[in-house]
Amino acid sequence: MCNIKVLDCTLRDGGYVNNWNFGSDSVKFIVSKLQLANVEYMEVGFLADCVNTESKTLFFSIDDVCASLPEDIDYSKIVVMFKLGKFSLNNLPNAAYSKIKNIRLIFKKHEVDLGISTAKKLISKGYKVFVNPTFCANYTNQEFLKLLAQVNEISPFAFSVVDSTGALDEAHTMQIFKVCNSSLEKNIALCFHFHNNLQLSFSNAKQVFKNLNTREMIIDSTIFGIGRGAGNLQTEILAQYLNNNFNKNYDISCLYEILNQVIAPIYKKSPWGFTIPYYLSAKNSCHPYYAKFLSKYNNLTYSQINCILQSIPVNYKNIYNEKVIATLFSSMMK
């Protein structure tokens, strides 16, 4: 039996493109079609301490999330995410009183201890928790092993390898996979979230598939790769590959309907995908927003962009700071 599952995060990660303003009808349409396509998990947005509107996939409460979904939805497939410090656990009921049981918690490298303790609280509330540390490629081996040991102590549902800068290649992907597979308790699912800065997201996923074992594997993707910067692994390509090679039964036509009706019009207004600046941000292990900032200036050569990215102080590479990049840009243009 194939132990690979797809987690589509179009409505969450794709929101970086359109400020999560998908519209209530489109949200219901996307979720309905993903369910009909037999996609196992659907991440429908962020929980956030904000004023909720019907048009956005930013939600103040679980009730707000449920109100945005089709009536016939299978709630076991629904996933929501929140960033550490951006949502109060006081607004989250125990899972026994929540239709939604799957929560992904995202936190940065300097927040590991608080992230783990927060994940533990979520587990105590009865949720299936995905632990999602960002910028996984930038941990040292010792730091990463320590993180995995902490994850084992709380035993969440899943641990996610998040390639925030899009810098992973096949060799580094396999290195991380082997460390995770040998270090994590076998009952913890392993998830990968690839970005496409190096045009390697699909190739990296296939490397993972070559080394399948009894552990449950979950791969993140979005329709047409919608996401900030270079975008993500494409759900329709991933699903077709799994149909052809692992006897999965995803209905690809439903995914194309989402692409045609909702995602293609967004792409026309705000395109995403491979560019040299995003490629260079990955090669320099920098936050993609630095590439976005520099892409505004057509008078910059790619060599100059690379030089600026190389000059970003190490402690700011993964934490976007507009003042830092603006200063480096001004220095370059003098």
C-alpha positions as CSV (number, residue, x, y, z in Angstrom):
1,M,0.0,0.0,0.0
2,C,1.4,3.4,-1.0
3,N,2.1,5.6,2.1
4,I,2.5,8.9,0.2
5,K,-0.1,11.6,0.7
6,V,-0.5,15.0,-0.9
7,L,-1.1,18.1,1.2
8,D,-2.4,20.9,-1.0
9,C,-1.7,24.4,0.5
10,T,-3.0,26.5,-2.4
11,L,-5.3,28.5,-0.1
12,R,-2.6,29.1,2.5
13,D,0.8,29.4,0.8
14,G,-0.8,30.7,-2.4
15,G,-2.2,33.6,-0.3
16,Y,1.2,35.3,-0.4
17,V,0.4,36.1,-4.1
18,N,-3.1,37.7,-3.6
19,N,-3.0,38.7,0.1
20,W,-5.2,35.6,0.8
21,N,-8.1,37.3,-1.0
22,F,-9.5,34.3,-2.9
23,G,-13.1,35.1,-2.3
24,S,-15.6,32.9,-0.5
25,D,-17.0,31.3,-3.7
26,S,-13.5,30.4,-4.9
27,V,-12.5,29.0,-1.5
28,K,-15.5,26.6,-1.5
29,F,-14.9,25.7,-5.2
30,I,-11.2,24.9,-4.5
31,V,-11.9,22.8,-1.4
32,S,-14.7,20.9,-3.1
33,K,-12.6,20.1,-6.2
34,L,-9.6,19.0,-4.1
35,Q,-11.9,16.7,-2.2
36,L,-13.3,15.3,-5.4
37,A,-9.7,14.9,-6.7
38,N,-9.0,12.6,-3.7
39,V,-6.3,14.9,-2.3
40,E,-5.6,13.6,1.3
41,Y,-5.0,17.0,3.0
42,M,-6.2,20.5,2.2
43,E,-4.5,23.4,4.1
44,V,-7.2,26.1,3.9
45,G,-5.4,29.1,5.4
46,F,-3.9,30.8,8.5
47,L,-5.3,31.1,11.9
48,A,-4.4,34.7,12.9
49,D,-5.3,37.3,15.4
50,C,-7.0,39.5,12.8
51,V,-10.4,40.7,11.8
52,N,-11.8,37.9,9.6
53,T,-13.5,38.7,6.3
54,E,-15.4,36.2,4.2
55,S,-13.2,36.8,1.2
56,K,-9.8,35.9,2.8
57,T,-8.2,32.7,4.1
58,L,-7.0,34.4,7.3
59,F,-9.2,33.2,10.1
60,F,-9.7,34.5,13.7
61,S,-11.2,31.2,14.9
62,I,-12.0,27.6,14.0
63,D,-15.6,28.6,13.6
64,D,-14.5,31.1,11.0
65,V,-12.7,28.4,9.1
66,C,-15.6,26.0,9.2
67,A,-18.0,28.8,8.0
68,S,-15.8,29.2,4.9
69,L,-16.0,25.6,3.8
70,P,-18.5,23.6,1.8
71,E,-21.2,21.8,3.8
72,D,-20.2,18.3,2.6
73,I,-16.5,18.6,3.4
74,D,-14.6,15.8,5.1
75,Y,-13.1,17.6,8.0
76,S,-10.5,14.9,8.5
77,K,-8.8,16.3,5.4
78,I,-8.8,20.0,6.5
79,V,-5.6,21.5,7.8
80,V,-5.0,25.0,9.2
81,M,-1.7,26.7,10.0
82,F,-0.6,29.4,12.4
83,K,2.7,31.2,12.9
84,L,4.2,31.2,16.4
85,G,3.2,34.5,18.1
86,K,0.5,35.4,15.5
87,F,-2.4,33.5,17.1
88,S,-3.5,33.1,20.7
89,L,-4.1,29.6,21.9
90,N,-6.8,31.0,24.1
91,N,-8.9,31.3,20.9
92,L,-8.5,27.6,20.1
93,P,-10.9,25.1,21.7
94,N,-9.9,21.6,22.7
95,A,-10.0,19.3,19.7
96,A,-13.0,17.5,21.1
97,Y,-15.1,20.7,20.4
98,S,-13.5,21.4,17.0
99,K,-14.5,19.9,13.7
100,I,-11.0,20.6,12.5
101,K,-8.3,18.3,14.0
102,N,-5.2,19.1,12.0
103,I,-3.0,22.0,12.8
104,R,0.4,23.0,11.4
105,L,2.6,25.2,13.6
106,I,5.3,27.2,11.9
107,F,8.3,28.7,13.8
108,K,11.7,30.1,13.0
109,K,15.1,28.7,14.1
110,H,15.5,31.1,17.0
111,E,12.0,30.1,18.3
112,V,12.6,26.3,18.5
113,D,12.1,26.0,22.2
114,L,9.0,28.0,22.3
115,G,7.8,26.3,19.1
116,I,8.2,22.9,20.7
117,S,6.4,23.9,23.9
118,T,3.6,25.4,21.9
119,A,3.3,22.2,19.8
120,K,3.1,20.3,23.1
121,K,0.2,22.4,24.2
122,L,-1.6,21.8,20.9
123,I,-1.1,18.1,21.3
124,S,-2.5,18.3,24.9
125,K,-5.6,19.9,23.4
126,G,-6.1,16.8,21.3
127,Y,-4.9,18.1,17.9
128,K,-3.0,16.2,15.2
129,V,0.0,18.6,15.1
130,F,2.4,19.1,12.2
131,V,5.7,20.7,13.5
132,N,6.9,23.0,10.8
133,P,10.3,24.7,11.4
134,T,11.2,27.1,8.7
135,F,14.6,27.3,6.9
136,C,15.5,23.7,7.6
137,A,18.4,23.8,5.2
138,N,20.2,26.3,7.4
139,Y,20.4,24.2,10.5
140,T,23.8,22.7,11.4
141,N,23.8,18.9,11.7
142,Q,24.0,19.3,15.5
143,E,21.1,21.8,15.7
144,F,18.9,19.6,13.4
145,L,19.5,16.5,15.5
146,K,18.7,18.4,18.6
147,L,15.5,19.6,17.0
148,L,14.5,16.1,16.0
149,A,15.2,14.8,19.6
150,Q,12.8,17.5,20.9
151,V,10.2,16.5,18.3
152,N,10.4,12.9,19.5
153,E,9.8,14.0,23.1
154,I,6.4,15.5,22.2
155,S,5.5,12.9,19.5
156,P,3.5,15.1,17.1
157,F,1.5,13.6,14.1
158,A,4.1,14.9,11.6
159,F,7.4,16.7,11.2
160,S,7.8,19.0,8.1
161,V,11.0,19.8,6.4
162,V,10.4,23.3,5.1
163,D,12.8,24.5,2.3
164,S,12.0,28.2,2.9
165,T,14.8,29.6,0.6
166,G,14.3,27.0,-2.1
167,A,17.9,26.1,-1.8
168,L,17.6,22.3,-1.5
169,D,19.0,20.1,-4.3
170,E,18.6,16.3,-4.6
171,A,21.7,15.5,-2.6
172,H,20.9,17.8,0.3
173,T,17.3,16.6,0.2
174,M,18.4,13.0,0.6
175,Q,20.8,13.9,3.4
176,I,18.0,15.5,5.4
177,F,15.6,12.6,4.5
178,K,18.0,10.0,5.8
179,V,18.7,12.0,9.1
180,C,15.0,12.4,9.7
181,N,14.1,8.9,8.8
182,S,16.8,7.4,11.1
183,S,16.2,9.9,14.0
184,L,12.4,10.4,14.1
185,E,10.2,7.9,15.9
186,K,8.5,5.7,13.3
187,N,5.0,6.8,14.2
188,I,5.8,10.4,13.2
189,A,4.9,11.2,9.6
190,L,7.5,13.0,7.5
191,C,6.5,15.9,5.4
192,F,8.4,18.0,2.8
193,H,7.6,21.5,1.6
194,F,9.7,22.4,-1.4
195,H,10.0,25.8,-3.2
196,N,11.0,26.1,-6.8
197,N,13.8,28.7,-6.8
198,L,16.3,26.2,-8.3
199,Q,13.6,24.5,-10.5
200,L,14.2,21.3,-8.4
201,S,11.0,20.9,-6.3
202,F,9.7,18.0,-8.4
203,S,13.1,16.4,-8.7
204,N,13.6,16.7,-4.9
205,A,10.2,15.0,-4.3
206,K,11.1,12.1,-6.6
207,Q,14.3,11.6,-4.7
208,V,12.2,11.2,-1.5
209,F,9.9,8.7,-3.3
210,K,13.0,6.5,-4.2
211,N,13.6,5.9,-0.5
212,L,10.1,5.1,0.7
213,N,9.6,2.8,3.7
214,T,6.9,2.2,6.2
215,R,6.8,5.8,7.4
216,E,3.9,7.9,6.2
217,M,5.2,10.5,3.7
218,I,3.4,13.8,3.0
219,I,4.3,16.1,0.2
220,D,3.2,19.8,0.1
221,S,2.1,21.3,-3.2
222,T,-0.1,24.0,-4.7
223,I,-2.2,24.3,-7.9
224,F,0.1,25.5,-10.7
225,G,2.7,26.1,-8.0
226,I,1.0,29.3,-6.7
227,G,3.2,30.9,-4.0
228,R,5.4,33.8,-3.4
229,G,8.5,34.2,-5.5
230,A,9.5,31.2,-7.5
231,G,6.4,29.3,-6.2
232,N,6.0,25.7,-5.1
233,L,5.8,22.1,-6.3
234,Q,2.7,21.8,-8.6
235,T,-0.2,19.7,-7.3
236,E,-1.3,18.6,-10.7
237,I,2.2,17.4,-11.7
238,L,2.8,15.7,-8.4
239,A,-0.6,13.9,-8.5
240,Q,-0.2,12.7,-12.1
241,Y,3.2,11.3,-11.3
242,L,1.9,9.5,-8.2
243,N,-1.0,8.1,-10.4
244,N,1.5,6.8,-13.0
245,N,4.1,5.4,-10.6
246,F,2.4,4.5,-7.3
247,N,-1.1,3.5,-8.3
248,K,-2.8,6.5,-6.7
249,N,-6.2,7.6,-7.9
250,Y,-6.1,11.4,-8.0
251,D,-8.7,12.9,-10.4
252,I,-6.5,15.3,-12.4
253,S,-9.4,16.8,-14.2
254,C,-10.6,18.4,-10.9
255,L,-7.2,19.9,-10.4
256,Y,-7.3,21.4,-13.9
257,E,-10.7,22.9,-13.1
258,I,-9.2,24.8,-10.2
259,L,-6.4,26.0,-12.4
260,N,-8.6,27.2,-15.1
261,Q,-11.3,28.8,-13.1
262,V,-9.4,30.3,-10.1
263,I,-5.6,30.1,-10.4
264,A,-5.0,31.2,-14.0
265,P,-6.8,34.5,-13.5
266,I,-4.7,35.2,-10.4
267,Y,-1.5,34.4,-12.4
268,K,-2.4,36.9,-15.1
269,K,-2.6,39.7,-12.5
270,S,0.3,38.6,-10.3
271,P,2.6,36.1,-11.9
272,W,4.9,33.9,-9.9
273,G,7.6,31.4,-10.9
274,F,11.3,31.1,-11.7
275,T,13.4,34.2,-12.1
276,I,17.2,34.8,-11.8
277,P,16.8,37.0,-8.6
278,Y,14.9,34.2,-6.9
279,Y,17.4,31.7,-8.1
280,L,20.2,33.8,-6.6
281,S,18.4,34.3,-3.3
282,A,18.3,30.5,-3.0
283,K,21.9,30.1,-3.9
284,N,22.8,32.6,-1.2
285,S,20.4,31.1,1.3
286,C,18.5,34.3,1.6
287,H,14.9,35.1,2.4
288,P,13.0,35.4,-1.0
289,Y,11.7,38.9,-0.1
290,Y,15.2,40.2,-0.6
291,A,15.0,39.0,-4.2
292,K,11.5,40.6,-4.5
293,F,12.9,43.9,-3.3
294,L,15.8,43.9,-5.7
295,S,13.6,42.8,-8.7
296,K,11.9,46.2,-8.6
297,Y,15.1,47.9,-9.9
298,N,15.6,47.2,-13.6
299,N,18.9,49.0,-13.6
300,L,20.5,46.3,-11.5
301,T,22.5,43.6,-13.3
302,Y,22.3,40.0,-12.1
303,S,25.9,40.2,-11.0
304,Q,25.0,43.2,-8.8
305,I,22.0,41.4,-7.3
306,N,24.2,38.4,-6.5
307,C,26.8,40.7,-4.9
308,I,24.2,42.4,-2.7
309,L,22.7,39.1,-1.6
310,Q,26.1,37.8,-0.7
311,S,26.7,40.9,1.4
312,I,23.6,40.4,3.6
313,P,24.8,39.7,7.2
314,V,24.3,36.1,8.2
315,N,21.9,37.0,11.1
316,Y,19.6,38.7,8.6
317,K,19.7,36.2,5.7
318,N,16.6,34.3,6.9
319,I,14.8,37.2,8.6
320,Y,13.8,39.8,6.0
321,N,14.8,43.3,7.0
322,E,14.0,46.0,4.4
323,K,16.4,48.5,6.0
324,V,19.3,46.1,5.6
325,I,18.6,45.4,1.9
326,A,17.8,49.1,1.1
327,T,21.2,50.1,2.7
328,L,23.1,47.5,0.7
329,F,21.3,48.6,-2.5
330,S,22.1,52.2,-1.9
331,S,25.8,51.4,-1.4
332,M,25.9,49.4,-4.6
333,M,24.4,52.2,-6.6
334,K,26.8,54.9,-5.4
